[in-house]
Amino acid sequence: MSKRPTLLQHFRSFAYQNNITDFDVALEYFSVFGGTGWDVDTSKSVDELIKEKVLSNYEALHKGVVNFTHGNGLYH
């Protein structure tokens, strides 16, 4: 048996961490922010959070992706 968490376990953890009880809301936000480890404020729209968490930090995020992929353009 794999020691890695399943997608369902990641989803449950995301919903619990962000105190989301509505399945549809949890799925919407998880589909964008799942796996990031970021706290998600569901009183804000997904668009607002993308601007706040992704676009405003684009350079740092891009640098992290480049480091992680060793600059291989196939991955980004």
Secondary structure as UniProt FT lines:
FT   HELIX           7..17
FT   TURN            18..19
FT   HELIX           23..33
FT   TURN            34..35
FT   TURN            42..43
FT   HELIX           46..49
FT   HELIX           50..54
FT   HELIX           55..57
FT   HELIX           58..68
FT   TURN            69..71
FT   HELIX           73..75
//
